[in-house]
């Protein structure tokens, strides 16, 4: 599945500032709080959230080997199971994110493993696009990865024409590496590092 699923990212989001997230999370079980979001590990209860998110044609526009393909319920079950197991097998993974005030499910953000390296991925419901939440969540997850999970660098990939995703990666000071074949699909490859983060 072609990720940085940043089709949900906001165009024109503000540059990163420390106030957008807590750089030293002290909550249990990898919980993260930002100015507008509450993030927790993906768990078994999130299957319905995954089904709703990945059944949305707008969200799926830039996601997957076949862009725009809506996965079946069984396929989404497998995606959800993989996200849950990631934390158990690798010690890192994806967070489900919720509006900090309303507790409404916003999407997910975090990391999957790509050639044994963490890869940043993010997907939000369309109603939350354009608000800077993809950048806010991604920055918080990256900070947590560097400070609490021992990451030194993180990969990110997106389709070249996914301009929202690429703008978010620019906001994160991601280094564009090259255009590559990513699981058989043309992708724009990026690398992020602790040194490149703006605080």
DOTOR-224359 format. One record per atom (N, C-alpha, C, O): x, y, z; residue number from 1. Coordinates in pm, whole numbers. Example, Ala and Ser with C-alpha at 12.3 -4.5 7.8 and 13.67 -1.06 7.14 Angstrom:
! DOTOR-224359
REC    east   north      up   nr
REC    1319    -569     780    1
REC    1230    -450     780    1
REC    1320    -330     780    1
REC    1424    -332     846    1
REC    1285    -225     708    2
REC    1367    -106     714    2
REC    1290       3     787    2
REC    1341     114     804    2
! end
This chain:
! DOTOR-224359
REC    east   north      up   nr
REC      85    -119       0    1
REC       0       0       0    1
REC      88     123       0    1
REC     174     140      87    1
REC      68     210     -98    2
REC     151     329    -108    2
REC     111     428      -2    2
REC      -4     472       3    2
REC     208     464      83    3
REC     179     552     192    3
REC     256     679     179    3
REC     287     719      66    3
REC     287     739     278    4
REC     244     862     332    4
REC     106     888     276    4
REC      91     942     166    4
REC       8     849     350    5
REC    -130     864     307    5
REC    -176    1005     333    5
REC    -279    1029     396    5
REC     -97    1099     285    6
REC    -119    1236     322    6
REC    -218    1308     233    6
REC    -219    1431     230    6
REC    -302    1235     159    7
REC    -404    1304      81    7
REC    -492    1389     172    7
REC    -564    1477     125    7
REC    -486    1363     299    8
REC    -566    1431     398    8
REC    -499    1556     453    8
REC    -560    1629     531    8
REC    -376    1582     414    9
REC    -301    1690     476    9
REC    -351    1825     434    9
REC    -414    1841     329    9
REC    -322    1923     517   10
REC    -372    2056     491   10
REC    -277    2134     403   10
REC    -155    2130     424   10
REC    -330    2204     306   11
REC    -251    2299     231   11
REC    -246    2429     311   11
REC    -345    2470     371   11
REC    -131    2491     312   12
REC    -119    2617     381   12
REC    -117    2605     531   12
REC    -158    2698     600   12
REC     -70    2492     585   13
REC     -65    2476     730   13
REC      50    2558     784   13
REC     145    2587     711   13
REC      44    2597     912   14
REC     150    2678     969   14
REC     278    2599     984   14
REC     275    2477     992   14
REC     391    2669     987   15
REC     518    2604    1014   15
REC     515    2546    1155   15
REC     439    2592    1239   15
REC     598    2443    1180   16
REC     596    2380    1309   16
REC     642    2471    1420   16
REC     742    2543    1406   16
REC     569    2468    1527   17
REC     604    2541    1648   17
REC     588    2447    1765   17
REC     504    2357    1759   17
REC     664    2463    1871   18
REC     658    2367    1982   18
REC     521    2354    2044   18
REC     486    2247    2094   18
REC     442    2461    2042   19
REC     312    2458    2108   19
REC     216    2359    2045   19
REC     115    2323    2106   19
REC     246    2313    1923   20
REC     154    2224    1854   20
REC     149    2087    1918   20
REC      51    2014    1900   20
REC     252    2049    1993   21
REC     248    1920    2059   21
REC     343    1920    2178   21
REC     434    2002    2188   21
REC     319    1824    2267   22
REC     401    1806    2386   22
REC     521    1721    2347   22
REC     505    1604    2311   22
REC     640    1776    2355   23
REC     759    1705    2311   23
REC     802    1598    2412   23
REC     885    1514    2379   23
REC     748    1601    2529   24
REC     787    1504    2630   24
REC     662    1436    2687   24
REC     625    1460    2802   24
REC     598    1350    2606   25
REC     476    1284    2653   25
REC     502    1204    2780   25
REC     600    1131    2789   25
REC     413    1217    2876   26
REC     426    1143    3002   26
REC     305    1054    3025   26
REC     291     995    3132   26
REC     219    1044    2927   27
REC      99     963    2941   27
REC     133     816    2919   27
REC     230     785    2850   27
REC      55     725    2977   28
REC      84     582    2962   28
REC      49     529    2825   28
REC     -26     591    2750   28
REC     104     412    2793   29
REC      66     338    2674   29
REC      80     419    2545   29
REC      -5     410    2457   29
REC     185     496    2536   30
REC     216     571    2414   30
REC     109     673    2376   30
REC      95     704    2258   30
REC      36     723    2470   31
REC     -63     826    2439   31
REC       7     959    2414   31
REC     109     990    2475   31
REC     -50    1037    2322   32
REC       6    1168    2287   32
REC    -107    1270    2287   32
REC    -219    1240    2243   32
REC     -80    1388    2334   33
REC    -175    1499    2326   33
REC    -110    1612    2247   33
REC       8    1642    2266   33
REC    -187    1675    2160   34
REC    -143    1796    2093   34
REC    -244    1905    2126   34
REC    -336    1883    2205   34
REC    -227    2021    2067   35
REC    -319    2131    2095   35
REC    -463    2094    2062   35
REC    -556    2139    2130   35
REC    -482    2013    1958   36
REC    -619    1984    1912   36
REC    -653    1837    1903   36
REC    -767    1801    1873   36
REC    -556    1751    1929   37
REC    -577    1608    1908   37
REC    -538    1525    2029   37
REC    -450    1561    2107   37
REC    -605    1413    2040   38
REC    -569    1309    2136   38
REC    -537    1183    2056   38
REC    -619    1138    1976   38
REC    -418    1127    2077   39
REC    -375    1011    2002   39
REC    -346     894    2096   39
REC    -284     912    2201   39
REC    -392     777    2057   40
REC    -363     654    2132   40
REC    -332     543    2032   40
REC    -366     554    1914   40
REC    -268     437    2081   41
REC    -237     324    1996   41
REC    -364     270    1928   41
REC    -470     266    1990   41
REC    -351     231    1803   42
REC    -460     160    1737   42
REC    -488      32    1816   42
REC    -396     -41    1852   42
REC    -616       5    1842   43
REC    -651    -117    1914   43
REC    -769    -187    1848   43
REC    -818    -143    1744   43
REC    -813    -295    1909   44
REC    -918    -379    1848   44
REC   -1047    -302    1823   44
REC   -1122    -334    1730   44
REC   -1074    -202    1905   45
REC   -1200    -129    1891   45
REC   -1203     -38    1770   45
REC   -1307      19    1739   45
REC   -1091     -23    1701   46
REC   -1082      71    1589   46
REC   -1125      13    1455   46
REC   -1119      83    1354   46
REC   -1168    -111    1452   47
REC   -1203    -170    1323   47
REC   -1310     -88    1251   47
REC   -1297     -61    1132   47
REC   -1413     -47    1320   48
REC   -1519      31    1256   48
REC   -1465     163    1205   48
REC   -1509     212    1100   48
REC   -1370     222    1277   49
REC   -1308     346    1231   49
REC   -1230     324    1102   49
REC   -1234     406    1011   49
REC   -1159     211    1096   50
REC   -1084     178     974   50
REC   -1179     157     858   50
REC   -1153     203     747   50
REC   -1289      86     882   51
REC   -1386      58     775   51
REC   -1441     189     719   51
REC   -1449     205     597   51
REC   -1479     280     805   52
REC   -1535     407     758   52
REC   -1431     489     683   52
REC   -1461     550     581   52
REC   -1308     492     734   53
REC   -1203     573     672   53
REC   -1164     519     535   53
REC   -1156     594     438   53
REC   -1140     388     527   54
REC   -1090     330     403   54
REC   -1199     293     304   54
REC   -1170     239     197   54
REC   -1324     321     337   55
REC   -1434     306     243   55
REC   -1469     438     177   55
REC   -1562     445      96   55
REC   -1395     542     211   56
REC   -1419     677     158   56
REC   -1334     697      33   56
REC   -1211     693      40   56
REC   -1398     719     -81   57
REC   -1326     732    -208   57
REC   -1232     853    -209   57
REC   -1127     849    -273   57
REC   -1269     959    -140   58
REC   -1182    1076    -134   58
REC   -1053    1044     -59   58
REC    -944    1084    -102   58
REC   -1065     973      52   59
REC    -947     935     130   59
REC    -857     841      50   59
REC    -735     851      58   59
REC    -918     751     -28   60
REC    -842     650    -100   60
REC    -783     698    -232   60
REC    -721     621    -304   60
REC    -802     822    -263   61
REC    -758     874    -394   61
REC    -610     850    -421   61
REC    -572     817    -534   61
REC    -526     866    -320   62
REC    -383     851    -339   62
REC    -324     732    -262   62
REC    -202     719    -251   62
REC    -410     648    -210   63
REC    -362     540    -124   63
REC    -370     406    -196   63
REC    -463     381    -272   63
REC    -271     322    -172   64
REC    -276     186    -222   64
REC    -200     167    -352   64
REC    -162     263    -419   64
REC    -179      41    -386   65
REC    -112       7    -510   65
REC    -194      57    -628   65
REC    -139     108    -726   65
REC    -324      42    -619   66
REC    -415      94    -721   66
REC    -489     213    -662   66
REC    -581     197    -583   66
REC    -447     332    -701   67
REC    -505     454    -644   67
REC    -656     457    -663   67
REC    -706     431    -772   67
REC    -728     488    -555   68
REC    -872     499    -562   68
REC    -947     369    -538   68
REC   -1069     370    -526   68
REC    -875     258    -529   69
REC    -939     129    -504   69
REC    -995     126    -362   69
REC    -925     158    -266   69
REC   -1122      87    -349   70
REC   -1184      74    -218   70
REC   -1170     -70    -172   70
REC   -1227    -160    -234   70
REC   -1093     -94     -66   71
REC   -1073    -232     -22   71
REC   -1201    -294      33   71
REC   -1292    -224      77   71
REC   -1205    -426      28   72
REC   -1319    -499      83   72
REC   -1312    -497     235   72
REC   -1211    -460     294   72
REC   -1421    -537     297   73
REC   -1424    -544     443   73
REC   -1315    -638     494   73
REC   -1249    -608     593   73
REC   -1296    -751     426   74
REC   -1193    -847     467   74
REC   -1055    -784     457   74
REC    -971    -804     545   74
REC   -1031    -710     350   75
REC    -901    -644     334   75
REC    -877    -540     443   75
REC    -766    -526     494   75
REC    -983    -466     477   76
REC    -969    -367     583   76
REC    -945    -434     716   76
REC    -869    -384     799   76
REC   -1011    -548     739   77
REC    -985    -626     861   77
REC    -837    -662     871   77
REC    -778    -654     979   77
REC    -778    -701     760   78
REC    -637    -739     759   78
REC    -548    -617     786   78
REC    -449    -627     858   78
REC    -584    -503     728   79
REC    -509    -380     752   79
REC    -515    -343     900   79
REC    -414    -306     960   79
REC    -634    -352     955   80
REC    -653    -318    1096   80
REC    -575    -413    1186   80
REC    -510    -369    1281   80
REC    -581    -542    1156   81
REC    -508    -641    1236   81
REC    -358    -614    1231   81
REC    -289    -625    1333   81
REC    -307    -580    1113   82
REC    -166    -550    1099   82
REC    -126    -428    1181   82
REC     -17    -425    1240   82
REC    -214    -328    1185   83
REC    -186    -207    1263   83
REC    -182    -238    1413   83
REC     -99    -185    1486   83
REC    -274    -323    1457   84
REC    -277    -361    1599   84
REC    -153    -441    1635   84
REC     -91    -418    1739   84
REC    -115    -536    1548   85
REC      -2    -623    1576   85
REC     132    -550    1570   85
REC     229    -592    1633   85
REC     137    -441    1493   86
REC     262    -368    1478   86
REC     324    -326    1610   86
REC     444    -340    1630   86
REC     240    -276    1699   87
REC     290    -234    1830   87
REC     346    -354    1907   87
REC     444    -340    1981   87
REC     285    -469    1891   88
REC     326    -587    1967   88
REC     454    -648    1911   88
REC     537    -697    1988   88
REC     471    -644    1779   89
REC     585    -711    1718   89
REC     706    -620    1700   89
REC     820    -667    1704   89
REC     682    -488    1680   90
REC     794    -397    1654   90
REC     817    -296    1765   90
REC     925    -238    1776   90
REC     716    -276    1848   91
REC     729    -175    1953   91
REC     696     -36    1906   91
REC     715      61    1981   91
REC     647     -22    1784   92
REC     598     106    1733   92
REC     489      78    1631   92
REC     474     -35    1585   92
REC     414     181    1596   93
REC     305     160    1502   93
REC     224     286    1480   93
REC     279     396    1473   93
REC      93     269    1469   94
REC       4     379    1434   94
REC     -81     418    1553   94
REC    -115     337    1639   94
REC    -115     545    1555   95
REC    -205     599    1655   95
REC    -339     631    1589   95
REC    -342     681    1476   95
REC    -448     603    1659   96
REC    -577     658    1621   96
REC    -587     796    1681   96
REC    -548     818    1796   96
REC    -637     890    1603   97
REC    -644    1027    1655   97
REC    -788    1075    1661   97
REC    -871    1044    1575   97
REC    -813    1154    1766   98
REC    -946    1201    1796   98
REC    -942    1350    1825   98
REC    -842    1402    1875   98
REC   -1050    1418    1792   99
REC   -1063    1558    1829   99
REC   -1057    1568    1981   99
REC   -1132    1501    2051   99
REC    -967    1652    2031  100
REC    -945    1659    2175  100
REC   -1068    1709    2250  100
REC   -1085    1676    2368  100
REC   -1153    1787    2185  101
REC   -1272    1841    2252  101
REC   -1393    1750    2234  101
REC   -1463    1722    2331  101
REC   -1418    1705    2111  102
REC   -1540    1629    2083  102
REC   -1520    1477    2091  102
REC   -1617    1402    2100  102
REC   -1394    1432    2088  103
REC   -1358    1291    2087  103
REC   -1400    1222    1958  103
REC   -1405    1099    1953  103
REC   -1430    1298    1853  104
REC   -1465    1240    1724  104
REC   -1340    1182    1659  104
REC   -1233    1242    1665  104
REC   -1355    1065    1596  105
REC   -1243    1002    1527  105
REC   -1204    1086    1406  105
REC   -1288    1119    1322  105
REC   -1076    1121    1398  106
REC   -1024    1206    1292  106
REC    -954    1123    1184  106
REC    -971    1150    1065  106
REC    -878    1024    1225  107
REC    -801     942    1131  107
REC    -691     870    1207  107
REC    -704     845    1327  107
REC    -585     835    1138  108
REC    -473     776    1209  108
REC    -342     832    1155  108
REC    -334     884    1044  108
REC    -239     819    1237  109
REC    -107     868    1201  109
REC      -5     783    1275  109
REC     -35     728    1381  109
REC     114     771    1222  110
REC     218     697    1290  110
REC     313     632    1193  110
REC     351     692    1093  110
REC     351     508    1222  111
REC     458     444    1147  111
REC     424     300    1112  111
REC     360     229    1189  111
REC     468     261     995  112
REC     473     119     962  112
REC     619      87     932  112
REC     703     177     928  112
REC     649     -40     911  113
REC     786     -82     884  113
REC     806     -98     735  113
REC     732    -173     670  113
REC     905     -29     681  114
REC     941     -41     540  114
REC    1089     -76     533  114
REC    1175       7     561  114
REC    1117    -201     496  115
REC    1255    -252     493  115
REC    1323    -231     629  115
REC    1438    -186     637  115
REC    1249    -265     732  116
REC    1299    -258     871  116
REC    1324    -116     919  116
REC    1387     -96    1023  116
REC    1275     -16     847  117
REC    1286     123     888  117
REC    1146     180     909  117
REC    1054     144     836  117
REC    1129     271    1007  118
REC     996     331    1026  118
REC     959     422     909  118
REC    1041     502     863  118
REC     837     408     864  119
REC     784     491     755  119
REC     664     570     810  119
REC     572     513     868  119
REC     666     699     791  120
REC     558     785     837  120
REC     437     771     746  120
REC     448     780     624  120
REC     320     748     807  121
REC     196     739     732  121
REC      87     817     807  121
REC      91     830     929  121
REC      -9     868     731  122
REC    -115     949     792  122
REC    -236     952     700  122
REC    -222     967     579  122
REC    -355     938     757  123
REC    -479     946     679  123
REC    -589    1005     767  123
REC    -608     963     881  123
REC    -659    1102     714  124
REC    -765    1171     787  124
REC    -894    1171     707  124
REC    -892    1169     584  124
REC   -1007    1174     777  125
REC   -1135    1193     710  125
REC   -1137    1328     638  125
REC   -1078    1425     685  125
REC   -1204    1331     526  126
REC   -1204    1451     442  126
REC   -1251    1576     516  126
REC   -1202    1685     488  126
REC   -1345    1562     609  127
REC   -1398    1679     679  127
REC   -1292    1750     761  127
REC   -1310    1865     800  127
REC   -1179    1680     787  128
REC   -1072    1740     867  128
REC    -956    1791     781  128
REC    -855    1836     835  128
REC    -969    1784     651  129
REC    -864    1836     563  129
REC    -860    1989     572  129
REC    -960    2054     603  129
REC    -745    2042     544  130
REC    -730    2187     535  130
REC    -719    2257     668  130
REC    -722    2380     673  130
REC    -707    2183     777  131
REC    -701    2242     910  131
REC    -563    2233     974  131
REC    -542    2282    1085  131
REC    -470    2173     905  132
REC    -335    2156     960  132
REC    -320    2039    1054  132
REC    -218    2026    1121  132
REC    -421    1952    1061  133
REC    -416    1843    1157  133
REC    -319    1732    1116  133
REC    -259    1667    1202  133
REC    -301    1709     986  134
REC    -205    1609     942  134
REC     -64    1649     982  134
REC      15    1566    1027  134
REC     -33    1775     966  135
REC      99    1825    1005  135
REC     116    1820    1157  135
REC     221    1783    1208  135
REC      12    1858    1228  136
REC      16    1857    1375  136
REC      38    1716    1428  136
REC     123    1694    1515  136
REC     -38    1621    1376  137
REC     -25    1483    1421  137
REC     108    1423    1379  137
REC     173    1355    1458  137
REC     149    1448    1256  138
REC     275    1392    1207  138
REC     393    1444    1287  138
REC     484    1368    1322  138
REC     392    1573    1318  139
REC     499    1630    1397  139
REC     506    1570    1536  139
REC     615    1543    1588  139
REC     389    1547    1596  140
REC     385    1487    1729  140
REC     435    1343    1726  140
REC     509    1302    1815  140
REC     395    1268    1625  141
REC     440    1129    1615  141
REC     590    1122    1589  141
REC     658    1037    1647  141
REC     641    1209    1504  142
REC     784    1211    1478  142
REC     861    1245    1606  142
REC     960    1180    1638  142
REC     815    1347    1677  143
REC     881    1386    1802  143
REC     884    1268    1899  143
REC     986    1241    1962  143
REC     772    1199    1910  144
REC     764    1084    2000  144
REC     858     973    1953  144
REC     924     908    2034  144
REC     862     952    1822  145
REC     950     850    1768  145
REC    1097     876    1799  145
REC    1171     785    1836  145
REC    1137    1001    1782  146
REC    1276    1036    1808  146
REC    1309    1032    1958  146
REC    1415     982    1998  146
REC    1219    1083    2039  147
REC    1250    1100    2180  147
REC    1218     978    2266  147
REC    1285     954    2367  147
REC    1117     901    2227  148
REC    1073     791    2313  148
REC    1093     652    2252  148
REC    1096     553    2325  148
REC    1108     645    2120  149
REC    1121     515    2054  149
REC    1260     492    1996  149
REC    1288     385    1942  149
REC    1345     591    2006  150
REC    1483     574    1962  150
REC    1507     585    1813  150
REC    1610     541    1765  150
REC    1414     644    1739  151
REC    1433     661    1596  151
REC    1546     760    1569  151
REC    1565     856    1644  151
REC    1620     736    1461  152
REC    1720     833    1415  152
REC    1681     891    1280  152
REC    1715    1005    1249  152
REC    1609     814    1201  153
REC    1556     865    1075  153
REC    1428     791    1039  153
REC    1405     679    1084  153
REC    1347     855     959  154
REC    1217     801     921  154
REC    1198     822     771  154
REC    1235     926     717  154
REC    1140     723     706  155
REC    1110     734     563  155
REC     968     786     542  155
REC     884     778     632  155
REC     944     837     423  156
REC     807     871     383  156
REC     799     861     231  156
REC     893     896     160  156
REC     687     813     184  157
REC     663     799      40  157
REC     523     850       9  157
REC     431     834      89  157
REC     509     911    -107  158
REC     376     950    -152  158
REC     377     956    -304  158
REC     483     961    -366  158
REC     261     955    -363  159
REC     254     970    -508  159
REC     299    1111    -546  159
REC     270    1207    -474  159
REC     369    1125    -657  160
REC     422    1256    -696  160
REC     314    1364    -709  160
REC     342    1481    -684  160
REC     194    1326    -749  161
REC      88    1426    -768  161
REC       4    1449    -643  161
REC     -97    1520    -649  161
REC      44    1391    -532  162
REC     -26    1415    -406  162
REC      33    1542    -343  162
REC     117    1535    -254  162
REC     -14    1654    -390  163
REC      47    1781    -351  163
REC      23    1816    -205  163
REC     108    1881    -143  163
REC     -89    1776    -150  164
REC    -114    1801      -8  164
REC     -12    1728      78  164
REC      44    1784     172  164
REC      11    1603      45  165
REC     109    1525     121  165
REC     247    1588     111  165
REC     319    1598     210  165
REC     284    1628      -7  166
REC     417    1683     -27  166
REC     434    1816      45  166
REC     543    1849      91  166
REC     327    1893      56  167
REC     335    2018     129  167
REC     355    1991     278  167
REC     433    2061     344  167
REC     286    1891     332  168
REC     305    1856     472  168
REC     449    1809     495  168
REC     511    1848     594  168
REC     501    1727     406  169
REC     639    1681     420  169
REC     737    1798     414  169
REC     838    1798     484  169
REC     707    1895     332  170
REC     791    2016     330  170
REC     785    2088     465  170
REC     887    2136     515  170
REC     665    2095     523  171
REC     650    2160     653  171
REC     728    2087     762  171
REC     772    2147     860  171
REC     745    1958     743  172
REC     820    1877     838  172
REC     970    1881     811  172
REC    1049    1814     878  172
REC    1009    1960     710  173
REC    1150    1968     669  173
REC    1203    1833     621  173
REC    1321    1802     639  173
REC    1116    1753     561  174
REC    1160    1626     505  174
REC    1248    1652     383  174
REC    1224    1745     306  174
REC    1349    1570     368  175
REC    1440    1582     255  175
REC    1389    1497     139  175
REC    1374    1375     153  175
REC    1362    1561      25  176
REC    1322    1485     -93  176
REC    1445    1413    -148  176
REC    1548    1475    -172  176
REC    1432    1281    -168  177
REC    1544    1202    -215  177
REC    1541    1178    -364  177
REC    1640    1203    -434  177
REC    1428    1129    -414  178
REC    1420    1095    -555  178
REC    1282    1040    -585  178
REC    1203    1013    -494  178
REC    1254    1023    -713  179
REC    1136     949    -756  179
REC    1177     802    -768  179
REC    1278     770    -831  179
REC    1098     714    -709  180
REC    1135     574    -704  180
REC    1013     488    -737  180
REC     900     535    -737  180
REC    1039     361    -764  181
REC     934     262    -773  181
REC     913     206    -633  181
REC    1001     142    -575  181
REC     794     230    -579  182
REC     762     189    -443  182
REC     653      84    -451  182
REC     537     117    -478  182
REC     688     -42    -427  183
REC     593    -154    -444  183
REC     530    -151    -582  183
REC     411    -178    -598  183
REC     612    -117    -682  184
REC     566    -116    -820  184
REC     496      10    -864  184
REC     452      19    -979  184
REC     483     108    -776  185
REC     414     233    -807  185
REC     514     347    -799  185
REC     599     350    -711  185
REC     502     442    -893  186
REC     591     558    -887  186
REC     564     637    -760  186
REC     450     672    -730  186
REC     669     666    -687  187
REC     654     740    -562  187
REC     762     843    -545  187
REC     871     831    -602  187
REC     732     944    -467  188
REC     829    1044    -426  188
REC     881    1002    -289  188
REC     805     990    -194  188
REC    1012     980    -281  189
REC    1073     929    -157  189
REC    1132    1044     -77  189
REC    1199    1133    -131  189
REC    1107    1042      54  190
REC    1157    1143     145  190
REC    1225    1077     265  190
REC    1201     960     296  190
REC    1308    1155     330  191
REC    1369    1112     455  191
REC    1357    1224     558  191
REC    1375    1341     527  191
REC    1325    1185     681  192
REC    1313    1281     791  192
REC    1412    1241     900  192
REC    1440    1123     920  192
REC    1464    1340     967  193
REC    1558    1314    1076  193
REC    1535    1410    1190  193
REC    1472    1515    1173  193
REC    1586    1375    1305  194
REC    1571    1461    1423  194
REC    1631    1598    1397  194
REC    1574    1700    1438  194
REC    1745    1601    1329  195
REC    1811    1728    1304  195
REC    1731    1822    1216  195
REC    1747    1944    1223  195
REC    1643    1765    1133  196
REC    1567    1848    1039  196
REC    1441    1908    1103  196
REC    1379    1997    1046  196
REC    1403    1858    1222  197
REC    1282    1909    1285  197
REC    1304    2051    1335  197
REC    1412    2084    1385  197
REC    1203    2134    1322  198
REC    1209    2271    1373  198
REC    1138    2278    1506  198
REC    1020    2242    1517  198
REC    1208    2323    1609  199
REC    1146    2340    1740  199
REC    1173    2481    1787  199
REC    1130    2519    1895  199
! end
